[in-house]
Amino acid sequence: MSETAQTFGITLEQVSDYEFKVRFDETAIPDLTTDETSPLGRDAGPNPSRLLAAAVANCLSASLLFALRKYKNTPGRLGAKAKATLARNEHGRWRITHIGVDLQLSDKAELLEHLDRVLAQFEDFCIVTQSVRQGIKVDVSVHDGDGRSLEVPNAGV
């Protein structure tokens, strides 16, 4: 594994008003349309706040999947829900102050090997969440296929 920093790029191009086309440089990934919510924008795509919540939820889901597979599990489909809280700061500016993520396993907890170890370490694999946590509180919960809440050691760390 390389010890050097990695970089990637995106290019934004304004389409109209607050609508932008996002191009993911040097990849075959399709362009993404972003826009602000109405009344400022036209809701032509997700706004940056929603993209941030999606990025955190997606990264946590992928990290959980990675950790489960690391311990030779073959989990069923994962799901996630994220809820971001916007509040005004001391200067009256809107800021994301909290992101809550609920991860849903389709398997019963007792069918997964070393689940205690998985839950203890999966968040640490998540680049986005650990980066965002430097400035935004991020809480994470995990539920199994029966809907039972699973204890996540180090949650919110």
Residue, then its C-alpha position, 0 to 999 in steps of 0.5 A: m500500500s502506498e504511503t504517498a498522498q492521493t489526489f482526485g479532481i472534479t470540475l463544476e460547470q454552471v448550467s443555470d442559476y444554482e444548477f451545476k454539472v459536476r464532472f468527475d475528472e479522469t473517470a468514466i463516471p457520468d456527470l452529476t447535476t446539483d442544484e439548490t432547493s427551491p425557492l433559491g434553486r429549482d431542485a434539478g439535483p441534490n444540493p451540496s448538503r444532501l451530497l455530504a449526508a449521502a457521502v457519509a452514509n455511503c462511506l459508512s455502508a461501504s466500510l461496514l461491508f468491507a469490515l464484514r467481508k474482512y471477517k469472511n462474512t457474506p452479508g446480504r444487502l445493506g441499507a442506510k438512512a441519513k438525516a442532517t441537521l441544519a442550524r444557524n451559527e453565531h453569525g446567523r449562517w446556516r451550517i450542518t451541525h449534525i449527521g445521523v446515520d442508521l445502517q441496516l443489515s439484512d442478516k440477523a446478528e447471530l449469523l455474522e462472524h466476529l460482529d463485535r470486532v466488525l462493529a468496533q472497527f468499521e467506522d475507522f475505515c470510513i475516509v469521509t466520516q472520519s474527515v467530516r467528524q473534524g468539524i461536524k458531529v456524526d452519529v452512527s447506528v446499526h440495525d440487524g435484519d430483525g431491526r435490533s439496534l446493535e451496539v457500535p463501540n466508539a460511535g461518535v468518536 
